């Protein structure tokens, strides 16, 4: 049977009407601007002030750089598509976007788990914190996140890139989603789908357990703080972190680890917006810019 090799994919995007496209362009453009400004501020402040050369801000600085890179894999192209109504993406461009999206997204999960462990050691074992979280161990944790990401995500991604695509070439999404890409291949993709599902089962619940246990121990420690004002302040910070974690994990898990018959393309796109845009917009302000030490540094910059 003769097949025509696909040279580009069509991404239907987020909206069907021009009015909605313009509206979404404005909202997503503002979100992307906030992501860039917030994370660049975090990187600049933590690099230039010697008071913030601690393990926590080392992780936050790396996390901010990861957030910028992750959102830049798909948001600029999404904004361009909304503005110009150009829906196509080349085959290599789609593969590259998929590779970066899933690798950087997976690394985000590992980073969040590492940052929760850092907070657990700092709050629950403060006397041992400097010895445990030394610069060498912090670097090893960051490199470990990238090593695990590469080990888990590169094999299924490489196998997907090697698949033949003969048409159709239309994806009802705003970025090159791996599950939709597999559906467009003109060969059997059962093994890759099962492999990706197993990897997601390992990554999502695994990192969630680490994060949840860490914050659970932190909450128990906070309850033993004698000062009510201290407890309220600690709970305020902890609850904000947990809110972002809950939104991120709940939408990721529902999007990627759910029975196939549930949901639809529209709900998938909404869920994707939550974990890929909404939480990324909140992260620099929740994790970093509302911290007391960062606020003090910002006040010093203002007075100078």
RAPE-V243272 format. One record per pair of residues at least 6 apart in sequence whose C-alpha atoms are under 8 Angstrom apart, sorted by sequence separation. I is the first residue (numbers start at 1). J is the second residue. D is the distance in whole Angstrom. If there is no record, write none. Layout:
# RAPE-V243272
i:I j:J d:D
i:I j:J d:D
This chain:
# RAPE-V243272
i:15 j:21 d:6
i:46 j:52 d:5
i:47 j:53 d:7
i:80 j:86 d:8
i:81 j:87 d:6
i:183 j:189 d:8
i:225 j:231 d:6
i:288 j:294 d:7
i:289 j:295 d:7
i:14 j:21 d:7
i:46 j:53 d:7
i:121 j:128 d:8
i:122 j:129 d:5
i:182 j:189 d:6
i:121 j:129 d:6
i:223 j:231 d:7
i:171 j:180 d:6
i:222 j:231 d:6
i:171 j:181 d:7
i:46 j:57 d:6
i:182 j:193 d:8
i:46 j:58 d:8
i:222 j:234 d:7
i:222 j:235 d:7
i:255 j:268 d:6
i:179 j:193 d:8
i:46 j:61 d:7
i:118 j:133 d:8
i:169 j:184 d:7
i:168 j:184 d:6
i:219 j:235 d:8
i:255 j:271 d:6
i:167 j:184 d:7
i:254 j:271 d:8
i:255 j:272 d:7
i:42 j:60 d:8
i:43 j:61 d:5
i:166 j:184 d:8
i:167 j:185 d:8
i:42 j:61 d:6
i:43 j:62 d:8
i:165 j:184 d:7
i:166 j:185 d:7
i:167 j:186 d:7
i:219 j:238 d:8
i:252 j:271 d:7
i:165 j:185 d:5
i:166 j:186 d:6
i:251 j:271 d:5
i:252 j:272 d:8
i:43 j:64 d:7
i:164 j:185 d:6
i:165 j:186 d:6
i:251 j:272 d:7
i:42 j:64 d:7
i:43 j:65 d:7
i:160 j:182 d:7
i:163 j:185 d:7
i:164 j:186 d:6
i:74 j:97 d:7
i:164 j:187 d:7
i:215 j:238 d:8
i:251 j:274 d:7
i:252 j:275 d:6
i:40 j:64 d:7
i:73 j:97 d:6
i:163 j:187 d:7
i:251 j:275 d:6
i:39 j:64 d:5
i:40 j:65 d:8
i:39 j:65 d:7
i:248 j:274 d:7
i:249 j:275 d:8
i:73 j:100 d:7
i:74 j:101 d:8
i:114 j:141 d:7
i:215 j:242 d:8
i:247 j:274 d:7
i:248 j:275 d:5
i:39 j:67 d:7
i:73 j:101 d:6
i:247 j:275 d:7
i:39 j:68 d:7
i:70 j:100 d:7
i:70 j:101 d:6
i:111 j:142 d:8
i:248 j:279 d:6
i:35 j:67 d:8
i:36 j:68 d:6
i:160 j:192 d:7
i:247 j:279 d:7
i:35 j:68 d:7
i:159 j:192 d:7
i:70 j:104 d:6
i:111 j:145 d:7
i:69 j:104 d:8
i:70 j:105 d:7
i:110 j:145 d:6
i:244 j:279 d:6
i:156 j:192 d:6
i:66 j:104 d:7
i:107 j:145 d:6
i:244 j:282 d:7
i:32 j:71 d:8
i:107 j:146 d:6
i:156 j:195 d:7
i:244 j:283 d:7
i:156 j:196 d:7
i:67 j:108 d:8
i:208 j:249 d:7
i:66 j:108 d:7
i:107 j:149 d:6
i:32 j:75 d:7
i:106 j:149 d:6
i:63 j:108 d:7
i:204 j:249 d:7
i:241 j:286 d:7
i:103 j:149 d:6
i:153 j:199 d:8
i:240 j:286 d:6
i:241 j:287 d:7
i:28 j:75 d:8
i:103 j:150 d:7
i:106 j:153 d:8
i:152 j:199 d:7
i:63 j:111 d:7
i:204 j:252 d:8
i:204 j:253 d:7
i:29 j:79 d:7
i:103 j:153 d:6
i:28 j:79 d:7
i:102 j:153 d:7
i:103 j:154 d:8
i:59 j:111 d:8
i:25 j:79 d:6
i:60 j:115 d:8
i:99 j:154 d:8
i:59 j:115 d:7
i:200 j:256 d:8
i:201 j:257 d:7
i:25 j:82 d:6
i:200 j:257 d:7
i:24 j:82 d:8
i:25 j:83 d:7
i:99 j:157 d:6
i:56 j:115 d:7
i:98 j:157 d:8
i:22 j:82 d:7
i:197 j:257 d:7
i:21 j:82 d:5
i:22 j:83 d:7
i:21 j:83 d:7
i:56 j:118 d:7
i:55 j:118 d:8
i:56 j:119 d:8
i:13 j:78 d:8
i:95 j:161 d:6
i:13 j:81 d:8
i:13 j:82 d:8
i:13 j:87 d:7
i:12 j:87 d:6
i:11 j:87 d:5
i:10 j:87 d:5
i:11 j:88 d:6
i:98 j:175 d:8
i:10 j:88 d:4
i:11 j:89 d:7
i:55 j:133 d:7
i:97 j:175 d:8
i:98 j:176 d:6
i:9 j:88 d:6
i:10 j:89 d:6
i:55 j:134 d:7
i:59 j:138 d:8
i:97 j:176 d:7
i:98 j:177 d:6
i:8 j:88 d:6
i:9 j:89 d:5
i:55 j:135 d:7
i:98 j:178 d:7
i:8 j:89 d:6
i:9 j:90 d:6
i:94 j:175 d:8
i:95 j:176 d:8
i:8 j:90 d:4
i:9 j:91 d:7
i:94 j:176 d:6
i:7 j:90 d:6
i:8 j:91 d:5
i:55 j:138 d:7
i:59 j:142 d:8
i:7 j:91 d:5
i:6 j:91 d:7
i:9 j:94 d:8
i:173 j:265 d:7
i:117 j:210 d:8
i:124 j:217 d:7
i:172 j:265 d:7
i:109 j:203 d:8
i:113 j:207 d:6
i:116 j:210 d:8
i:117 j:211 d:7
i:120 j:214 d:5
i:124 j:218 d:6
i:109 j:204 d:7
i:112 j:207 d:8
i:113 j:208 d:7
i:116 j:211 d:6
i:119 j:214 d:8
i:120 j:215 d:7
i:123 j:218 d:7
i:174 j:269 d:7
i:78 j:174 d:6
i:173 j:269 d:6
i:78 j:175 d:7
i:106 j:203 d:8
i:110 j:207 d:6
i:113 j:210 d:6
i:117 j:214 d:6
i:120 j:217 d:7
i:124 j:221 d:6
i:109 j:207 d:6
i:113 j:211 d:5
i:116 j:214 d:6
i:120 j:218 d:6
i:123 j:221 d:7
i:112 j:211 d:7
i:116 j:215 d:7
i:119 j:218 d:8
i:74 j:175 d:6
i:12 j:170 d:7
i:5 j:164 d:8
i:6 j:165 d:6
i:10 j:169 d:6
i:11 j:170 d:6
i:12 j:171 d:6
i:13 j:172 d:7
i:14 j:173 d:7
i:5 j:165 d:6
i:6 j:166 d:5
i:9 j:169 d:5
i:10 j:170 d:5
i:11 j:171 d:5
i:12 j:172 d:5
i:13 j:173 d:5
i:14 j:174 d:6
i:5 j:166 d:5
i:6 j:167 d:6
i:8 j:169 d:7
i:9 j:170 d:6
i:10 j:171 d:6
i:11 j:172 d:6
i:12 j:173 d:6
i:13 j:174 d:4
i:4 j:166 d:5
i:5 j:167 d:7
i:9 j:171 d:7
i:11 j:173 d:6
i:12 j:174 d:7
i:13 j:175 d:8
i:3 j:166 d:6
i:4 j:167 d:7
i:6 j:169 d:7
i:11 j:174 d:6
i:11 j:175 d:7
i:11 j:176 d:8
i:71 j:276 d:7
i:71 j:277 d:7
i:71 j:280 d:8
i:67 j:280 d:7
i:64 j:284 d:7
i:60 j:287 d:8
i:60 j:288 d:7
i:52 j:293 d:8
i:42 j:284 d:7
i:52 j:294 d:8
i:32 j:277 d:8
i:35 j:280 d:7
i:39 j:284 d:6
i:31 j:277 d:7
i:35 j:281 d:5
i:38 j:284 d:5
i:42 j:288 d:7
i:31 j:278 d:8
i:34 j:281 d:6
i:35 j:282 d:8
i:38 j:285 d:7
i:42 j:289 d:7
i:49 j:297 d:8
i:32 j:281 d:7
i:35 j:284 d:8
i:45 j:294 d:8
i:31 j:281 d:6
i:38 j:289 d:8
i:45 j:297 d:8
i:45 j:298 d:8
i:14 j:269 d:7
